Amino acid sequence: MSDYRLNTKCVQGGYRPGNGEPRQIPIIQSTTFKYDTSEDMGKLFDLEASGYFYTRLQNPTNDHVAAKIAELEGGTAAMLTSSGQAANFYALFNICECGSHIVASSSIYGGTFNLIAVTMKKMGIDVTFVSPDADEAELDAAFKENTRAMFGETIANPALTVLDIELFAKVAHKHGVPLIIDNTFPTPVNCRPIEWGADIVTHSTTKYMDGHGAGVGGAIIDSGNFDWMAHKDRFPGLTTPDDSYHGIVYAEKFGKGGAFITKATSQLMRDFGSIQSPQNAFILNLGLESLHVRMPRHIENGQAVAEFLEAQTDKIESVNYPGLKSNKYHERAEKYFGNGGCGVVSFVLKGGRSAAESFMKKLKLAAIETHVADARTCCLNPATSTHRQMTEEQLEAAGIPAGMVRMSCGLEDKEDLIADLKQALN
Ligand SMILES: *Cc1c(COP(=O)(O)O)cnc(C)c1O
């Protein structure tokens, strides 16, 4: 499908049925696969032949959907995981081990922040967080002898900071490590980080890719660009024999294009088992088939809501949306997306926590949910939900004012969304 445009890949990528085969991707709801001889199966275990033997490692439904996502991001290989959390953990742990160090943007999803700062730290993996606004010298200074990966989010959830992917990639490569980018918010419809130098891309497919609040899932995509063998000593897991797989050297056997995903599948998925169910992969693919049609509408609604809110100066203290000309990241958003990048808008109501609470209670279309990137508009007040344990002072220090509302604009009519906001504000 590489010659086709992105819209066509959304609809038909990843699966080309043969004569008389199902038009839609079949759901192979089977844990296991049958073979005629032990020799046939042995070849699969030795990674000498490709094929399926157990769904914890690979499943045809998942592979079709992963292949579509690889095409959309412009990568050479991809895999699905049970969640976005699993995708980010696998992407990092595939090249990090006890004693390694990660450089990560400080402006990332809270779950990923905890994963890196708390849980991976317990595994002996250290981290230095850098500002998404750091310049080249500041980024350089964060690297150490044992740094193995650089990590950031294209548009951070929920801060909506926009990463300078090109600069981060340049610095990562200068230090001989890959750049891993979580591209959940813009999706490949708005930004393809590999085109700007990212080596590995991850997704919480739970968000826009699924788009209907139906299935939790994740994905990892390899650009095939990072030369593991050129940094042999830094990535022994890819460049030296894997004793748990008869001494296979992934980077030699599967090359730049296949080593990373093959290792993550045959080692991490084998041992941790965070698979996506074939049922969920099927649902995810239904979402992908309309991703290119839905994203422009999410952004149109996000832009309209942000512009409306920005004009309500008597009730609204500030509005954060990269598509607004007043936004700190507007120029970067123009460069990387040519628009606001996603449908999520955050704003601060005058009157703090109580104003936010009573405003949200009055909303009729926008539901209060711990979710974003759904077809249905939803909103959340971090101070009374995700960041509930924090005091007023701690919230201010974390850049999350008590009156802040995060609104994920869905696919409804923008006039209706604005009318809903108007009556709630009044
Ligand atoms: C939601 C989210 C995650 C975590 O994904 P889950 O599917 O909820 O595990 C990771 N990164 C970003 C940017 C997210 O928005």
The ligand as a MOL file (V3000), in Angstrom:
LIG
                    3D

  0  0  0     0  0            999 V3000
M  V30 BEGIN CTAB
M  V30 COUNTS 15 15 0 0 0
M  V30 BEGIN ATOM
M  V30 1 C -4.0680 7.5470 27.4230 0
M  V30 2 C -2.6610 7.7400 27.0510 0
M  V30 3 C -1.6930 6.7630 27.3310 0
M  V30 4 C -2.0390 5.4820 28.0590 0
M  V30 5 O -2.8230 4.6880 27.2430 0
M  V30 6 P -3.8600 3.5770 27.8040 0
M  V30 7 O -4.4030 3.0140 26.5400 0
M  V30 8 O -4.8610 4.2850 28.6530 0
M  V30 9 O -3.0360 2.6080 28.5880 0
M  V30 10 C -0.3960 6.9820 26.9110 0
M  V30 11 N -0.0560 8.1170 26.2820 0
M  V30 12 C -0.9500 9.1010 26.0100 0
M  V30 13 C -0.5170 10.3200 25.3000 0
M  V30 14 C -2.2900 8.9340 26.3810 0
M  V30 15 O -3.1660 9.9080 26.1050 0
M  V30 END ATOM
M  V30 BEGIN BOND
M  V30 1 1 1 2
M  V30 2 1 2 3
M  V30 3 2 2 14
M  V30 4 1 3 4
M  V30 5 2 3 10
M  V30 6 1 4 5
M  V30 7 1 5 6
M  V30 8 2 6 7
M  V30 9 1 6 8
M  V30 10 1 6 9
M  V30 11 1 10 11
M  V30 12 2 11 12
M  V30 13 1 12 13
M  V30 14 1 12 14
M  V30 15 1 14 15
M  V30 END BOND
M  V30 END CTAB
M  END
